[in-house]
Structure formats: C-alpha cells, structure tokens
Amino acid sequence: MSKKKEVVFAEDMTDEMMNRAIQVGKDAFNNPASVGKPNQRVATYVRQTFEKEYGKSWNCVVGSNFGSYVTHEIKTYIYFSVQPGINILLWKA
C-alpha cells in the first residue's frame, strides 16, 4: 500500500484547478527537458503550464524554506507539496 505524497496546506481554488495544480506539480518533477536548478525548473514549468491553460499573471515559488505574504485573485491560490520536503506556492496576481 503506497502513501499519498500530495499534501495541500492551503488553497482557494476550484477542485478541478486544485487537482490540475497537483498533477502539474508532479509532472514538473518528472520533466527532464528543463534546464536550470531543480526548484527553478519546477517553478518555471508550473507557471508556464498554468499561464497556457488559465491565462497570464501566474506566480510560482518552489522550495523547502520560505515565507510569503501574497495578494491573489479569488479562486487562484494553492500552497501544496508533491515531494516530501519541497513545497509549491502558486497564485494569480
């Protein structure tokens, strides 16, 4: 029996968009075509995917130790993890 790796710490978005964010986050960690530092690659992949699918003005932070205070559009915020110890903050400004 496998444990679920996904953890949603906070969110303000539809279930459909939340599930998409989790899937895109997983895909980002498995995307070997990207170049750069690992967290930067993941952030770039997540942001670019969300901008293609949901329009411009998305922001993404990936890491294991950061603070934040952001303003977001209603129903466009999620703070989650798909890899133990690495968190993803995604929002639309």
ZIVEN-V993976 format. One line per field, one symbol per residue. phi: phi as a letter, one per 40 degrees, with the letter a starting at -180 (. if undefined). A space follows every 50 residues. Layout:
phi->???
This chain:
phi->.cccccbbcaaaacdcccccccccdccccbccccbhcdcccccccccccc cccbgcgcbabbibaabaabbbcdgabababbbdgbbbbbabc
